[in-house]
Amino acid sequence: MKRVIAISLLILSITGCASFKSTIKTAGIATLLPYTGPKAKIVVADFEVKASKATDEIGRGLREMLVAALKSNNRFLITERQELNSNVATENLSAQNVAQADALCITVVVTEFEPQSSGGSAGIGGGGGVNRGILGGLLATTTLSKPHIALDIRIVDTPTSKALASTHALGQALDVEKAISICIIEAERFISQNIPVDYYKY
């Protein structure tokens, strides 16, 4: 937890936001039920950063926050990653790219990052509301005046190079820390709910 708070502080210092709250409320975001049982083996690739206002350092911090969240829900055996980036094409993923050949690979691209309130439109096609966590599908084109972050997430079966599931997750709130928290919770929930039960065998 101290590590996650430290990363949050780092992100806030980079983005120039002055406020920091040690307690994050995520009302309206469904949380996962406690879990005990077999775990799925995964490796989380380095985040690819495409958002103009984000940096590689922010990408590393976001990855660490997601890994911490995935570890805490007790569903996953997270293996050490090698030099594997999320921009590697699915068909090029192979056993030599990850530490364990039978681990699922989680790839994430940071596509939107707005740390401060601003006007303008976000051209994200599809349907859905922006004031709630979005999983599955894409968002409607809309004015994003609040701090927000968006991640493209993909779950890949490494041995077969098959993409099992993918989504576009958005977090939006009155401050960037809450937006990040919402997005990480959505990412954790999506990954947990979209790995087939037969991968839980460790």
N, C-alpha and C positions, 0 to 999 in steps of 0.2 A: 504493500500500500504506500509506504514511504517513497518507493521508487516511482510509482505512478504519479504521486503528487509532485515529485521533483521534475518529472518529464513535463507535467502540466505547467509548472512554473517556467520551464525552459521555453515552451511554446509561447506562453504569454509574453515572456521577455523579448522573444524574436518578433512577435507581431505587434508589440508596442501597447498591449492592453494593460491598464493599470490595476484593475480589480482582480482579486483572487478570492474564491470561497473554498474553504476546506471541505464543505459538505455540498454534494451535488444532488439535487432533487430531480428525478426523472419521472414525474407524474405523467400517466398516460402511456408509458412505455412498459410493455409486458416483460416480466422477468422470468427466467427459466426456473423450473422447479428443481429442488435439490436432487442430486443423482448419485447413486452408488451402483457399480457394476463394471463390466468390461469397458475398456477405453479404445478409441480409434486412434491410430498412429497418424500424425500429420507433421508436415514441415511448413512453416510460414516463410514465403519468399520475401526478399527485400521489397519494400514498397516502391513502385515507380511513381514519380511525382511529375504530373503534367500541369497542375494548377499554377498559374503565373505568380501567385502571392505566397506559395509554399516553397520550402527549400528541402534539400535532401536531408538536412538535420531534422526538420519537422517530420519528414517521412520516416526516419529512423525512430523518432519518439513515438509516433503513432503506431508503428509496428510493435514496439515494446509494450505499449498500452493494450493492444489487441492480444498479444501473447499472454500478458498477465491475466487478462479477462478469461481467455480460453483455459489457462491453467487452473484458475480459481473455480471453474464450474465442474471440475473433476471428470470431464468426459473424454479428455484427450491425453495421449502420450505424445508430447511435442519433442521431435528430434532436432538435433543441431542441423542448421542449414549450411550448404556450401555456397559458392558464388552463383546464386540463382536469382534472377531478377524477373519481375512480373511482366516484362515486355518480351520475354522469351516465348516464341510461338508454341502453342499447345503441341503441335506435332514434333517439336524438337525436344520436348521433355523426355528424359530417359533416366535409367537407374543411376548413371554416372553423375547426373546433375544434383542429386540429393544424397544425404547421408544414409538413408535406408530406402531400398528399392521398392518396398511395399508400402511406403508412407504416402498418404494423400498430400497433394501440394495445394496450398492456399496462396493464390496470387491476388494482389490488391494494387489498384491504380488510384492515386489521389487526383481526381478530375476537377474538383471545385474546392477552393479554400478562400473564404472571405472573412477575415478576422474582426472586421468592424462593420457597423451599420452603414448601409449605402443603398442608393437607388439603382435603377437599371433592371434589365431583364436577363434572365438566364434561359438560353435557348436549349432546353432539355425536352425533347419530344415525348409524347405519350400521355398517360392519365394518372391522376392521383392528387391528393392534397399536400400542400407544403407545410402545414402546421402539425403534422404528425409524422411519426417514423415511417419511412417508405421501404418496403421490401417487396421485391418482385415488380417487374414493369419499370417504366421510366416516368419521370415527372412531367406535368404539363408546363408549357412555357409560361412563366409568371415572373412578377417582380419579386426579387429576393432582397428585401431591404434589411433583413436581420443578418447577423453573423451566421455563416453556414459552412458546412464541409460535405463533400460528396465522395464516395468511394465506389469504384467498380470492383466487385469481388467475384472470384472464380474458384471453384473446387475442382481439381483435376486428379483423376486416378493415374498415378505415375506409370505403372507397368503398361497400361493400355493407351496412355495419352488421351483418354476420354474425359471430356468436361462433364462432370456430373451435374453441376448447377452453377448459375451465375446470377448476379443481381446488381442493381444500382442503389446504394444505400445513402440516404441523406440525413444529416443532423442539422437542425436550425433552432436557434434560441436567441434570447436577448443578449447573451454574451458568448464569446467564443468557447470558453471552457465547457459550458453546458451543451453547446452544439457538438463539440468533440465527444463528450460523454454519451450523448444520445446516439451519435453515429457508431461509436465503438460498441454500445449495447446492441444496436441493430445488427452490426456485423457479427458479433458473437452469437446472437440468436439465430441469424440466418445460417451460419456455419453449423451450429449445433442441430438445427432442425432439418438440414438438407443432406446430411451424410447418411446413406442407407444403413440399416441396422446390422447388416452382415459385415460391415467394416469395424464394428465394435467387438474386438476379439483379443484384446491384450489386458 
